[in-house]
Amino acid sequence: MNESTKYEILYIIRPDMNDDAKKELVERFDGILTSNGTEVVESKDWAKKRLAYEIQDYREGVYHLINVVAENSNGIDEFDRLARINRDILRHMIVKKED
């Protein structure tokens, strides 16, 4: 049996999206993870925060936090690939959590 690995994903959503579009974005990216065999333990908005520096003319962003468990990196890799090219996600970071 494969050993499961825990990851924490934090991404910043551009602040001028309406609630429905933001909800759709979050559901789409949660779905990218689950459809590639990654279990989403928690997915929640963390806070709207001022950015340390301007990104794409934005001075603040909505931080969204996801905790996941994965037996392989397929879902993580696909999330990373698609988050890089999505204009609504300003930045993202994926961290492997140690137990």
Stockholm file with secondary structure:
# STOCKHOLM 1.0

chainA/1-99         MNESTKYEILYIIRPDMNDDAKKELVERFDGILTSNGTEVVESKDWAKKRLAYEIQDYREGVYHLINVVAENSNGIDEFDRLARINRDILRHMIVKKED
#=GR chainA/1-99 SS CCCCEEEEEEEEECTTCCHHHHHHHHHHHHHHHHHTTEEEEEEEEEEEEEEEEEETTEEEEEEEEEEEEESSSHHHHHHHHHHHHCTTEEEEEEEEECC
#=GC SS_cons        CCCCEEEEEEEEECTTCCHHHHHHHHHHHHHHHHHTTEEEEEEEEEEEEEEEEEETTEEEEEEEEEEEEESSSHHHHHHHHHHHHCTTEEEEEEEEECC
//
